[in-house]
Amino acid sequence: MIEILPESTGKTLAVKATEELTDADYKEVWIPALENLINEFGKINALLYLDETFQGWEPKALWDDALFAVKHRSGFSRMAGG
């Protein structure tokens, strides 16, 4: 599951990942939020916080992540996870 955190402001998107990230998490939350900010600001900052309950990605979610990264590789100023 993915949740947009209240620390998200301006061109910075902060999210928390718990349990397993799914295709739906990417298509319904993560990708639309990232695309909205990229469209508004051009280059953005993204923070992916992996909660202690985080277990990984389902295969389709990994594919969504890879496709998005290739399409928007120049849309990030900074990206962090942990």
RAMO-V286144 format. One record per helix or strand. SS is the DSSP state (hx for helix, st for strand). FROM is the first residue (numbers start at 1). TO is the last residue. If there is no record, write none. Layout:
ss=SS from=FROM to=TO
ss=SS from=FROM to=TO
This chain:
ss=st from=2 to=4
ss=st from=9 to=9
ss=st from=12 to=17
ss=st from=20 to=21
ss=hx from=23 to=41
ss=st from=44 to=50
ss=st from=56 to=57
ss=hx from=59 to=71
ss=st from=76 to=81
